[in-house]
């Protein structure tokens, strides 16, 4: 888990480029690395202890 709530929020609301696997902001329209518009939300990893 992230130490800061803000960082955790960003981590869970990041878009992953399906072409180059680069991380992009959740409000990104296209990949900032390769320009692809095939962005998917990252799977939320829920770990409970
Ligand atoms: Zn990309």
mmCIF file of the protein (N, C-alpha, C, O) and its ligand, coordinates in Angstrom:
data_MODEL
# 
_entry.id   MODEL 
# 
loop_
_entity.id 
_entity.type 
_entity.pdbx_number_of_molecules 
1 polymer     1 
2 non-polymer 1 
# 
_entity_poly.entity_id                      1 
_entity_poly.type                           'polypeptide(L)' 
_entity_poly.nstd_linkage                   no 
_entity_poly.nstd_monomer                   no 
_entity_poly.pdbx_seq_one_letter_code       
;(UNK)(UNK)(UNK)(UNK)(UNK)(UNK)(UNK)(UNK)(UNK)(UNK)(UNK)(UNK)(UNK)(UNK)(UNK)(UNK)
(UNK)(UNK)(UNK)(UNK)(UNK)(UNK)(UNK)(UNK)(UNK)(UNK)(UNK)(UNK)(UNK)(UNK)(UNK)(UNK)
(UNK)(UNK)(UNK)(UNK)(UNK)(UNK)(UNK)(UNK)(UNK)(UNK)(UNK)(UNK)(UNK)(UNK)(UNK)(UNK)
(UNK)
;
_entity_poly.pdbx_seq_one_letter_code_can   XXXXXXXXXXXXXXXXXXXXXXXXXXXXXXXXXXXXXXXXXXXXXXXXX 
_entity_poly.pdbx_strand_id                 A 
# 
loop_
_entity_poly_seq.entity_id 
_entity_poly_seq.num 
_entity_poly_seq.mon_id 
_entity_poly_seq.hetero 
1 1  UNK n 
1 2  UNK n 
1 3  UNK n 
1 4  UNK n 
1 5  UNK n 
1 6  UNK n 
1 7  UNK n 
1 8  UNK n 
1 9  UNK n 
1 10 UNK n 
1 11 UNK n 
1 12 UNK n 
1 13 UNK n 
1 14 UNK n 
1 15 UNK n 
1 16 UNK n 
1 17 UNK n 
1 18 UNK n 
1 19 UNK n 
1 20 UNK n 
1 21 UNK n 
1 22 UNK n 
1 23 UNK n 
1 24 UNK n 
1 25 UNK n 
1 26 UNK n 
1 27 UNK n 
1 28 UNK n 
1 29 UNK n 
1 30 UNK n 
1 31 UNK n 
1 32 UNK n 
1 33 UNK n 
1 34 UNK n 
1 35 UNK n 
1 36 UNK n 
1 37 UNK n 
1 38 UNK n 
1 39 UNK n 
1 40 UNK n 
1 41 UNK n 
1 42 UNK n 
1 43 UNK n 
1 44 UNK n 
1 45 UNK n 
1 46 UNK n 
1 47 UNK n 
1 48 UNK n 
1 49 UNK n 
# 
loop_
_struct_asym.id 
_struct_asym.entity_id 
A 1 
B 2 
# 
loop_
_chem_comp.id 
_chem_comp.type 
_chem_comp.mon_nstd_flag 
UNK 'L-peptide linking' . 
ZN  non-polymer         . 
# 
_pdbx_entity_nonpoly.entity_id   2 
_pdbx_entity_nonpoly.name        ? 
_pdbx_entity_nonpoly.comp_id     ZN 
# 
_pdbx_nonpoly_scheme.asym_id         B 
_pdbx_nonpoly_scheme.entity_id       2 
_pdbx_nonpoly_scheme.mon_id          ZN 
_pdbx_nonpoly_scheme.ndb_seq_num     1 
_pdbx_nonpoly_scheme.pdb_seq_num     101 
_pdbx_nonpoly_scheme.auth_seq_num    101 
_pdbx_nonpoly_scheme.pdb_mon_id      ZN 
_pdbx_nonpoly_scheme.auth_mon_id     ZN 
_pdbx_nonpoly_scheme.pdb_strand_id   A 
_pdbx_nonpoly_scheme.pdb_ins_code    . 
# 
loop_
_atom_site.group_PDB 
_atom_site.id 
_atom_site.type_symbol 
_atom_site.label_atom_id 
_atom_site.label_alt_id 
_atom_site.label_comp_id 
_atom_site.label_asym_id 
_atom_site.label_entity_id 
_atom_site.label_seq_id 
_atom_site.pdbx_PDB_ins_code 
_atom_site.Cartn_x 
_atom_site.Cartn_y 
_atom_site.Cartn_z 
_atom_site.occupancy 
_atom_site.B_iso_or_equiv 
_atom_site.pdbx_formal_charge 
_atom_site.auth_seq_id 
_atom_site.auth_comp_id 
_atom_site.auth_asym_id 
_atom_site.auth_atom_id 
_atom_site.pdbx_PDB_model_num 
ATOM   1   N  N  . UNK A 1 1  ? 0.848  -1.202 0.000   1.00 0.00 ? 1   UNK A N  1 
ATOM   2   C  CA . UNK A 1 1  ? 0.000  0.000  0.000   1.00 0.00 ? 1   UNK A CA 1 
ATOM   3   C  C  . UNK A 1 1  ? 0.876  1.242  0.000   1.00 0.00 ? 1   UNK A C  1 
ATOM   4   O  O  . UNK A 1 1  ? 1.983  1.246  0.538   1.00 0.00 ? 1   UNK A O  1 
ATOM   5   N  N  . UNK A 1 2  ? 0.362  2.276  -0.605  1.00 0.00 ? 2   UNK A N  1 
ATOM   6   C  CA . UNK A 1 2  ? 1.100  3.530  -0.635  1.00 0.00 ? 2   UNK A CA 1 
ATOM   7   C  C  . UNK A 1 2  ? 1.046  4.214  0.720   1.00 0.00 ? 2   UNK A C  1 
ATOM   8   O  O  . UNK A 1 2  ? 0.107  4.040  1.497   1.00 0.00 ? 2   UNK A O  1 
ATOM   9   N  N  . UNK A 1 3  ? 2.070  4.985  0.972   1.00 0.00 ? 3   UNK A N  1 
ATOM   10  C  CA . UNK A 1 3  ? 2.146  5.657  2.261   1.00 0.00 ? 3   UNK A CA 1 
ATOM   11  C  C  . UNK A 1 3  ? 1.161  6.826  2.353   1.00 0.00 ? 3   UNK A C  1 
ATOM   12  O  O  . UNK A 1 3  ? 0.611  7.113  3.416   1.00 0.00 ? 3   UNK A O  1 
ATOM   13  N  N  . UNK A 1 4  ? 0.952  7.498  1.200   1.00 0.00 ? 4   UNK A N  1 
ATOM   14  C  CA . UNK A 1 4  ? 0.098  8.677  1.201   1.00 0.00 ? 4   UNK A CA 1 
ATOM   15  C  C  . UNK A 1 4  ? -1.185 8.422  0.407   1.00 0.00 ? 4   UNK A C  1 
ATOM   16  O  O  . UNK A 1 4  ? -1.144 7.830  -0.671  1.00 0.00 ? 4   UNK A O  1 
ATOM   17  N  N  . UNK A 1 5  ? -2.290 8.857  0.930   1.00 0.00 ? 5   UNK A N  1 
ATOM   18  C  CA . UNK A 1 5  ? -3.582 8.651  0.251   1.00 0.00 ? 5   UNK A CA 1 
ATOM   19  C  C  . UNK A 1 5  ? -3.573 9.200  -1.170  1.00 0.00 ? 5   UNK A C  1 
ATOM   20  O  O  . UNK A 1 5  ? -4.140 8.578  -2.068  1.00 0.00 ? 5   UNK A O  1 
ATOM   21  N  N  . UNK A 1 6  ? -2.946 10.343 -1.392  1.00 0.00 ? 6   UNK A N  1 
ATOM   22  C  CA . UNK A 1 6  ? -2.924 10.933 -2.725  1.00 0.00 ? 6   UNK A CA 1 
ATOM   23  C  C  . UNK A 1 6  ? -2.169 10.037 -3.700  1.00 0.00 ? 6   UNK A C  1 
ATOM   24  O  O  . UNK A 1 6  ? -2.603 9.833  -4.833  1.00 0.00 ? 6   UNK A O  1 
ATOM   25  N  N  . UNK A 1 7  ? -1.050 9.510  -3.254  1.00 0.00 ? 7   UNK A N  1 
ATOM   26  C  CA . UNK A 1 7  ? -0.262 8.630  -4.101  1.00 0.00 ? 7   UNK A CA 1 
ATOM   27  C  C  . UNK A 1 7  ? -1.039 7.349  -4.392  1.00 0.00 ? 7   UNK A C  1 
ATOM   28  O  O  . UNK A 1 7  ? -0.993 6.817  -5.501  1.00 0.00 ? 7   UNK A O  1 
ATOM   29  N  N  . UNK A 1 8  ? -1.739 6.874  -3.395  1.00 0.00 ? 8   UNK A N  1 
ATOM   30  C  CA . UNK A 1 8  ? -2.526 5.656  -3.581  1.00 0.00 ? 8   UNK A CA 1 
ATOM   31  C  C  . UNK A 1 8  ? -3.630 5.898  -4.598  1.00 0.00 ? 8   UNK A C  1 
ATOM   32  O  O  . UNK A 1 8  ? -3.919 5.038  -5.429  1.00 0.00 ? 8   UNK A O  1 
ATOM   33  N  N  . UNK A 1 9  ? -4.248 7.078  -4.528  1.00 0.00 ? 9   UNK A N  1 
ATOM   34  C  CA . UNK A 1 9  ? -5.308 7.422  -5.473  1.00 0.00 ? 9   UNK A CA 1 
ATOM   35  C  C  . UNK A 1 9  ? -4.751 7.444  -6.891  1.00 0.00 ? 9   UNK A C  1 
ATOM   36  O  O  . UNK A 1 9  ? -5.346 6.874  -7.806  1.00 0.00 ? 9   UNK A O  1 
ATOM   37  N  N  . UNK A 1 10 ? -3.633 8.088  -7.068  1.00 0.00 ? 10  UNK A N  1 
ATOM   38  C  CA . UNK A 1 10 ? -3.038 8.159  -8.398  1.00 0.00 ? 10  UNK A CA 1 
ATOM   39  C  C  . UNK A 1 10 ? -2.635 6.774  -8.892  1.00 0.00 ? 10  UNK A C  1 
ATOM   40  O  O  . UNK A 1 10 ? -2.754 6.465  -10.077 1.00 0.00 ? 10  UNK A O  1 
ATOM   41  N  N  . UNK A 1 11 ? -2.165 5.957  -7.980  1.00 0.00 ? 11  UNK A N  1 
ATOM   42  C  CA . UNK A 1 11 ? -1.739 4.617  -8.355  1.00 0.00 ? 11  UNK A CA 1 
ATOM   43  C  C  . UNK A 1 11 ? -2.911 3.800  -8.857  1.00 0.00 ? 11  UNK A C  1 
ATOM   44  O  O  . UNK A 1 11 ? -2.773 3.006  -9.787  1.00 0.00 ? 11  UNK A O  1 
ATOM   45  N  N  . UNK A 1 12 ? -4.079 3.998  -8.233  1.00 0.00 ? 12  UNK A N  1 
ATOM   46  C  CA . UNK A 1 12 ? -5.257 3.220  -8.608  1.00 0.00 ? 12  UNK A CA 1 
ATOM   47  C  C  . UNK A 1 12 ? -6.007 3.843  -9.774  1.00 0.00 ? 12  UNK A C  1 
ATOM   48  O  O  . UNK A 1 12 ? -6.927 3.227  -10.313 1.00 0.00 ? 12  UNK A O  1 
ATOM   49  N  N  . UNK A 1 13 ? -5.632 5.054  -10.175 1.00 0.00 ? 13  UNK A N  1 
ATOM   50  C  CA . UNK A 1 13 ? -6.324 5.726  -11.268 1.00 0.00 ? 13  UNK A CA 1 
ATOM   51  C  C  . UNK A 1 13 ? -5.355 6.053  -12.393 1.00 0.00 ? 13  UNK A C  1 
ATOM   52  O  O  . UNK A 1 13 ? -5.384 7.140  -12.969 1.00 0.00 ? 13  UNK A O  1 
ATOM   53  N  N  . UNK A 1 14 ? -4.513 5.103  -12.687 1.00 0.00 ? 14  UNK A N  1 
ATOM   54  C  CA . UNK A 1 14 ? -3.526 5.295  -13.741 1.00 0.00 ? 14  UNK A CA 1 
ATOM   55  C  C  . UNK A 1 14 ? -3.952 4.479  -14.958 1.00 0.00 ? 14  UNK A C  1 
ATOM   56  O  O  . UNK A 1 14 ? -4.559 3.415  -14.833 1.00 0.00 ? 14  UNK A O  1 
ATOM   57  N  N  . UNK A 1 15 ? -3.626 4.995  -16.121 1.00 0.00 ? 15  UNK A N  1 
ATOM   58  C  CA . UNK A 1 15 ? -3.943 4.292  -17.353 1.00 0.00 ? 15  UNK A CA 1 
ATOM   59  C  C  . UNK A 1 15 ? -2.677 3.646  -17.904 1.00 0.00 ? 15  UNK A C  1 
ATOM   60  O  O  . UNK A 1 15 ? -1.612 4.261  -17.944 1.00 0.00 ? 15  UNK A O  1 
ATOM   61  N  N  . UNK A 1 16 ? -2.817 2.408  -18.323 1.00 0.00 ? 16  UNK A N  1 
ATOM   62  C  CA . UNK A 1 16 ? -1.680 1.687  -18.875 1.00 0.00 ? 16  UNK A CA 1 
ATOM   63  C  C  . UNK A 1 16 ? -1.842 1.564  -20.386 1.00 0.00 ? 16  UNK A C  1 
ATOM   64  O  O  . UNK A 1 16 ? -2.877 1.117  -20.880 1.00 0.00 ? 16  UNK A O  1 
ATOM   65  N  N  . UNK A 1 17 ? -0.826 1.959  -21.093 1.00 0.00 ? 17  UNK A N  1 
ATOM   66  C  CA . UNK A 1 17 ? -0.836 1.830  -22.545 1.00 0.00 ? 17  UNK A CA 1 
ATOM   67  C  C  . UNK A 1 17 ? -0.700 0.357  -22.913 1.00 0.00 ? 17  UNK A C  1 
ATOM   68  O  O  . UNK A 1 17 ? 0.212  -0.329 -22.452 1.00 0.00 ? 17  UNK A O  1 
ATOM   69  N  N  . UNK A 1 18 ? -1.622 -0.120 -23.753 1.00 0.00 ? 18  UNK A N  1 
ATOM   70  C  CA . UNK A 1 18 ? -1.593 -1.529 -24.142 1.00 0.00 ? 18  UNK A CA 1 
ATOM   71  C  C  . UNK A 1 18 ? -0.511 -1.797 -25.183 1.00 0.00 ? 18  UNK A C  1 
ATOM   72  O  O  . UNK A 1 18 ? -0.201 -2.946 -25.496 1.00 0.00 ? 18  UNK A O  1 
ATOM   73  N  N  . UNK A 1 19 ? 0.049  -0.728 -25.703 1.00 0.00 ? 19  UNK A N  1 
ATOM   74  C  CA . UNK A 1 19 ? 1.054  -0.889 -26.757 1.00 0.00 ? 19  UNK A CA 1 
ATOM   75  C  C  . UNK A 1 19 ? 2.460  -0.941 -26.176 1.00 0.00 ? 19  UNK A C  1 
ATOM   76  O  O  . UNK A 1 19 ? 3.259  -1.813 -26.519 1.00 0.00 ? 19  UNK A O  1 
ATOM   77  N  N  . UNK A 1 20 ? 2.752  0.019  -25.281 1.00 0.00 ? 20  UNK A N  1 
ATOM   78  C  CA . UNK A 1 20 ? 4.121  0.081  -24.766 1.00 0.00 ? 20  UNK A CA 1 
ATOM   79  C  C  . UNK A 1 20 ? 4.176  -0.067 -23.246 1.00 0.00 ? 20  UNK A C  1 
ATOM   80  O  O  . UNK A 1 20 ? 5.245  -0.007 -22.639 1.00 0.00 ? 20  UNK A O  1 
ATOM   81  N  N  . UNK A 1 21 ? 2.998  -0.264 -22.646 1.00 0.00 ? 21  UNK A N  1 
ATOM   82  C  CA . UNK A 1 21 ? 2.916  -0.509 -21.203 1.00 0.00 ? 21  UNK A CA 1 
ATOM   83  C  C  . UNK A 1 21 ? 3.349  0.683  -20.353 1.00 0.00 ? 21  UNK A C  1 
ATOM   84  O  O  . UNK A 1 21 ? 3.686  0.534  -19.178 1.00 0.00 ? 21  UNK A O  1 
ATOM   85  N  N  . UNK A 1 22 ? 3.335  1.848  -20.954 1.00 0.00 ? 22  UNK A N  1 
ATOM   86  C  CA . UNK A 1 22 ? 3.712  3.037  -20.200 1.00 0.00 ? 22  UNK A CA 1 
ATOM   87  C  C  . UNK A 1 22 ? 2.544  3.492  -19.330 1.00 0.00 ? 22  UNK A C  1 
ATOM   88  O  O  . UNK A 1 22 ? 1.378  3.308  -19.679 1.00 0.00 ? 22  UNK A O  1 
ATOM   89  N  N  . UNK A 1 23 ? 2.881  4.078  -18.209 1.00 0.00 ? 23  UNK A N  1 
ATOM   90  C  CA . UNK A 1 23 ? 1.830  4.587  -17.325 1.00 0.00 ? 23  UNK A CA 1 
ATOM   91  C  C  . UNK A 1 23 ? 1.493  6.021  -17.720 1.00 0.00 ? 23  UNK A C  1 
ATOM   92  O  O  . UNK A 1 23 ? 2.370  6.845  -17.978 1.00 0.00 ? 23  UNK A O  1 
ATOM   93  N  N  . UNK A 1 24 ? 0.200  6.284  -17.756 1.00 0.00 ? 24  UNK A N  1 
ATOM   94  C  CA . UNK A 1 24 ? -0.248 7.617  -18.117 1.00 0.00 ? 24  UNK A CA 1 
ATOM   95  C  C  . UNK A 1 24 ? -1.237 8.105  -17.079 1.00 0.00 ? 24  UNK A C  1 
ATOM   96  O  O  . UNK A 1 24 ? -1.850 7.295  -16.384 1.00 0.00 ? 24  UNK A O  1 
ATOM   97  N  N  . UNK A 1 25 ? -1.406 9.419  -16.959 1.00 0.00 ? 25  UNK A N  1 
ATOM   98  C  CA . UNK A 1 25 ? -2.394 9.962  -16.033 1.00 0.00 ? 25  UNK A CA 1 
ATOM   99  C  C  . UNK A 1 25 ? -3.794 9.485  -16.398 1.00 0.00 ? 25  UNK A C  1 
ATOM   100 O  O  . UNK A 1 25 ? -4.078 9.203  -17.562 1.00 0.00 ? 25  UNK A O  1 
ATOM   101 N  N  . UNK A 1 26 ? -4.666 9.395  -15.394 1.00 0.00 ? 26  UNK A N  1 
ATOM   102 C  CA . UNK A 1 26 ? -6.011 8.865  -15.606 1.00 0.00 ? 26  UNK A CA 1 
ATOM   103 C  C  . UNK A 1 26 ? -6.807 9.732  -16.567 1.00 0.00 ? 26  UNK A C  1 
ATOM   104 O  O  . UNK A 1 26 ? -7.770 9.260  -17.172 1.00 0.00 ? 26  UNK A O  1 
ATOM   105 N  N  . UNK A 1 27 ? -6.420 10.986 -16.714 1.00 0.00 ? 27  UNK A N  1 
ATOM   106 C  CA . UNK A 1 27 ? -7.160 11.890 -17.602 1.00 0.00 ? 27  UNK A CA 1 
ATOM   107 C  C  . UNK A 1 27 ? -6.500 11.994 -18.971 1.00 0.00 ? 27  UNK A C  1 
ATOM   108 O  O  . UNK A 1 27 ? -6.877 12.835 -19.786 1.00 0.00 ? 27  UNK A O  1 
ATOM   109 N  N  . UNK A 1 28 ? -5.520 11.142 -19.218 1.00 0.00 ? 28  UNK A N  1 
ATOM   110 C  CA . UNK A 1 28 ? -4.814 11.191 -20.491 1.00 0.00 ? 28  UNK A CA 1 
ATOM   111 C  C  . UNK A 1 28 ? -5.699 10.648 -21.607 1.00 0.00 ? 28  UNK A C  1 
ATOM   112 O  O  . UNK A 1 28 ? -6.407 9.658  -21.424 1.00 0.00 ? 28  UNK A O  1 
ATOM   113 N  N  . UNK A 1 29 ? -5.652 11.299 -22.757 1.00 0.00 ? 29  UNK A N  1 
ATOM   114 C  CA . UNK A 1 29 ? -6.427 10.846 -23.918 1.00 0.00 ? 29  UNK A CA 1 
ATOM   115 C  C  . UNK A 1 29 ? -5.618 9.865  -24.753 1.00 0.00 ? 29  UNK A C  1 
ATOM   116 O  O  . UNK A 1 29 ? -6.162 8.980  -25.413 1.00 0.00 ? 29  UNK A O  1 
ATOM   117 N  N  . UNK A 1 30 ? -4.312 10.048 -24.706 1.00 0.00 ? 30  UNK A N  1 
ATOM   118 C  CA . UNK A 1 30 ? -3.452 9.143  -25.460 1.00 0.00 ? 30  UNK A CA 1 
ATOM   119 C  C  . UNK A 1 30 ? -2.128 8.991  -24.724 1.00 0.00 ? 30  UNK A C  1 
ATOM   120 O  O  . UNK A 1 30 ? -1.772 9.800  -23.869 1.00 0.00 ? 30  UNK A O  1 
ATOM   121 N  N  . UNK A 1 31 ? -1.418 7.940  -25.078 1.00 0.00 ? 31  UNK A N  1 
ATOM   122 C  CA . UNK A 1 31 ? -0.160 7.647  -24.426 1.00 0.00 ? 31  UNK A CA 1 
ATOM   123 C  C  . UNK A 1 31 ? 0.849  8.755  -24.676 1.00 0.00 ? 31  UNK A C  1 
ATOM   124 O  O  . UNK A 1 31 ? 1.037  9.207  -25.805 1.00 0.00 ? 31  UNK A O  1 
ATOM   125 N  N  . UNK A 1 32 ? 1.488  9.176  -23.608 1.00 0.00 ? 32  UNK A N  1 
ATOM   126 C  CA . UNK A 1 32 ? 2.457  10.259 -23.752 1.00 0.00 ? 32  UNK A CA 1 
ATOM   127 C  C  . UNK A 1 32 ? 3.785  9.745  -24.298 1.00 0.00 ? 32  UNK A C  1 
ATOM   128 O  O  . UNK A 1 32 ? 4.677  10.521 -24.641 1.00 0.00 ? 32  UNK A O  1 
ATOM   129 N  N  . UNK A 1 33 ? 3.894  8.437  -24.370 1.00 0.00 ? 33  UNK A N  1 
ATOM   130 C  CA . UNK A 1 33 ? 5.156  7.846  -24.822 1.00 0.00 ? 33  UNK A CA 1 
ATOM   131 C  C  . UNK A 1 33 ? 5.112  7.480  -26.304 1.00 0.00 ? 33  UNK A C  1 
ATOM   132 O  O  . UNK A 1 33 ? 6.013  7.832  -27.065 1.00 0.00 ? 33  UNK A O  1 
ATOM   133 N  N  . UNK A 1 34 ? 4.053  6.768  -26.709 1.00 0.00 ? 34  UNK A N  1 
ATOM   134 C  CA . UNK A 1 34 ? 3.978  6.309  -28.095 1.00 0.00 ? 34  UNK A CA 1 
ATOM   135 C  C  . UNK A 1 34 ? 2.804  6.926  -28.838 1.00 0.00 ? 34  UNK A C  1 
ATOM   136 O  O  . UNK A 1 34 ? 2.702  6.776  -30.056 1.00 0.00 ? 34  UNK A O  1 
ATOM   137 N  N  . UNK A 1 35 ? 1.904  7.624  -28.123 1.00 0.00 ? 35  UNK A N  1 
ATOM   138 C  CA . UNK A 1 35 ? 0.798  8.297  -28.785 1.00 0.00 ? 35  UNK A CA 1 
ATOM   139 C  C  . UNK A 1 35 ? -0.406 7.405  -29.029 1.00 0.00 ? 35  UNK A C  1 
ATOM   140 O  O  . UNK A 1 35 ? -1.382 7.842  -29.639 1.00 0.00 ? 35  UNK A O  1 
ATOM   141 N  N  . UNK A 1 36 ? -0.355 6.164  -28.566 1.00 0.00 ? 36  UNK A N  1 
ATOM   142 C  CA . UNK A 1 36 ? -1.467 5.256  -28.766 1.00 0.00 ? 36  UNK A CA 1 
ATOM   143 C  C  . UNK A 1 36 ? -2.653 5.658  -27.904 1.00 0.00 ? 36  UNK A C  1 
ATOM   144 O  O  . UNK A 1 36 ? -2.487 6.166  -26.795 1.00 0.00 ? 36  UNK A O  1 
ATOM   145 N  N  . UNK A 1 37 ? -3.858 5.423  -28.429 1.00 0.00 ? 37  UNK A N  1 
ATOM   146 C  CA . UNK A 1 37 ? -5.059 5.755  -27.668 1.00 0.00 ? 37  UNK A CA 1 
ATOM   147 C  C  . UNK A 1 37 ? -5.617 4.522  -26.970 1.00 0.00 ? 37  UNK A C  1 
ATOM   148 O  O  . UNK A 1 37 ? -6.676 4.580  -26.346 1.00 0.00 ? 37  UNK A O  1 
ATOM   149 N  N  . UNK A 1 38 ? -4.909 3.417  -27.076 1.00 0.00 ? 38  UNK A N  1 
ATOM   150 C  CA . UNK A 1 38 ? -5.364 2.184  -26.453 1.00 0.00 ? 38  UNK A CA 1 
ATOM   151 C  C  . UNK A 1 38 ? -4.883 2.135  -25.004 1.00 0.00 ? 38  UNK A C  1 
ATOM   152 O  O  . UNK A 1 38 ? -3.913 1.455  -24.669 1.00 0.00 ? 38  UNK A O  1 
ATOM   153 N  N  . UNK A 1 39 ? -5.589 2.870  -24.167 1.00 0.00 ? 39  UNK A N  1 
ATOM   154 C  CA . UNK A 1 39 ? -5.222 2.942  -22.760 1.00 0.00 ? 39  UNK A CA 1 
ATOM   155 C  C  . UNK A 1 39 ? -6.247 2.188  -21.921 1.00 0.00 ? 39  UNK A C  1 
ATOM   156 O  O  . UNK A 1 39 ? -7.452 2.295  -22.147 1.00 0.00 ? 39  UNK A O  1 
ATOM   157 N  N  . UNK A 1 40 ? -5.761 1.444  -20.975 1.00 0.00 ? 40  UNK A N  1 
ATOM   158 C  CA . UNK A 1 40 ? -6.648 0.692  -20.094 1.00 0.00 ? 40  UNK A CA 1 
ATOM   159 C  C  . UNK A 1 40 ? -6.346 1.048  -18.655 1.00 0.00 ? 40  UNK A C  1 
ATOM   160 O  O  . UNK A 1 40 ? -5.219 1.391  -18.298 1.00 0.00 ? 40  UNK A O  1 
ATOM   161 N  N  . UNK A 1 41 ? -7.362 0.961  -17.853 1.00 0.00 ? 41  UNK A N  1 
ATOM   162 C  CA . UNK A 1 41 ? -7.149 1.178  -16.424 1.00 0.00 ? 41  UNK A CA 1 
ATOM   163 C  C  . UNK A 1 41 ? -6.379 0.017  -15.830 1.00 0.00 ? 41  UNK A C  1 
ATOM   164 O  O  . UNK A 1 41 ? -6.588 -1.147 -16.170 1.00 0.00 ? 41  UNK A O  1 
ATOM   165 N  N  . UNK A 1 42 ? -5.509 0.367  -14.959 1.00 0.00 ? 42  UNK A N  1 
ATOM   166 C  CA . UNK A 1 42 ? -4.728 -0.677 -14.318 1.00 0.00 ? 42  UNK A CA 1 
ATOM   167 C  C  . UNK A 1 42 ? -5.614 -1.462 -13.363 1.00 0.00 ? 42  UNK A C  1 
ATOM   168 O  O  . UNK A 1 42 ? -6.475 -0.919 -12.671 1.00 0.00 ? 42  UNK A O  1 
ATOM   169 N  N  . UNK A 1 43 ? -5.364 -2.750 -13.357 1.00 0.00 ? 43  UNK A N  1 
ATOM   170 C  CA . UNK A 1 43 ? -6.144 -3.595 -12.446 1.00 0.00 ? 43  UNK A CA 1 
ATOM   171 C  C  . UNK A 1 43 ? -5.879 -3.204 -11.003 1.00 0.00 ? 43  UNK A C  1 
ATOM   172 O  O  . UNK A 1 43 ? -4.737 -3.036 -10.577 1.00 0.00 ? 43  UNK A O  1 
ATOM   173 N  N  . UNK A 1 44 ? -6.937 -3.071 -10.288 1.00 0.00 ? 44  UNK A N  1 
ATOM   174 C  CA . UNK A 1 44 ? -6.799 -2.681 -8.897  1.00 0.00 ? 44  UNK A CA 1 
ATOM   175 C  C  . UNK A 1 44 ? -6.335 -3.871 -8.067  1.00 0.00 ? 44  UNK A C  1 
ATOM   176 O  O  . UNK A 1 44 ? -6.954 -4.935 -8.058  1.00 0.00 ? 44  UNK A O  1 
ATOM   177 N  N  . UNK A 1 45 ? -5.247 -3.657 -7.385  1.00 0.00 ? 45  UNK A N  1 
ATOM   178 C  CA . UNK A 1 45 ? -4.696 -4.731 -6.577  1.00 0.00 ? 45  UNK A CA 1 
ATOM   179 C  C  . UNK A 1 45 ? -5.154 -4.572 -5.137  1.00 0.00 ? 45  UNK A C  1 
ATOM   180 O  O  . UNK A 1 45 ? -4.739 -3.649 -4.435  1.00 0.00 ? 45  UNK A O  1 
ATOM   181 N  N  . UNK A 1 46 ? -6.002 -5.473 -4.715  1.00 0.00 ? 46  UNK A N  1 
ATOM   182 C  CA . UNK A 1 46 ? -6.537 -5.371 -3.362  1.00 0.00 ? 46  UNK A CA 1 
ATOM   183 C  C  . UNK A 1 46 ? -5.922 -6.445 -2.489  1.00 0.00 ? 46  UNK A C  1 
ATOM   184 O  O  . UNK A 1 46 ? -6.188 -7.637 -2.649  1.00 0.00 ? 46  UNK A O  1 
ATOM   185 N  N  . UNK A 1 47 ? -5.114 -6.007 -1.585  1.00 0.00 ? 47  UNK A N  1 
ATOM   186 C  CA . UNK A 1 47 ? -4.506 -6.952 -0.648  1.00 0.00 ? 47  UNK A CA 1 
ATOM   187 C  C  . UNK A 1 47 ? -5.008 -6.675 0.756   1.00 0.00 ? 47  UNK A C  1 
ATOM   188 O  O  . UNK A 1 47 ? -4.883 -5.568 1.279   1.00 0.00 ? 47  UNK A O  1 
ATOM   189 N  N  . UNK A 1 48 ? -5.557 -7.669 1.325   1.00 0.00 ? 48  UNK A N  1 
ATOM   190 C  CA . UNK A 1 48 ? -6.044 -7.491 2.694   1.00 0.00 ? 48  UNK A CA 1 
ATOM   191 C  C  . UNK A 1 48 ? -5.201 -8.323 3.651   1.00 0.00 ? 48  UNK A C  1 
ATOM   192 O  O  . UNK A 1 48 ? -4.914 -9.496 3.407   1.00 0.00 ? 48  UNK A O  1 
ATOM   193 N  N  . UNK A 1 49 ? -4.827 -7.700 4.710   1.00 0.00 ? 49  UNK A N  1 
ATOM   194 C  CA . UNK A 1 49 ? -4.044 -8.423 5.705   1.00 0.00 ? 49  UNK A CA 1 
ATOM   195 C  C  . UNK A 1 49 ? -4.833 -8.537 7.000   1.00 0.00 ? 49  UNK A C  1 
ATOM   196 O  O  . UNK A 1 49 ? -4.346 -9.115 7.971   1.00 0.00 ? 49  UNK A O  1 
HETATM 197 ZN ZN . ZN  B 2 .  ? 2.234  3.803  -25.285 1.00 0.00 ? 101 ZN  A ZN 1 
# 
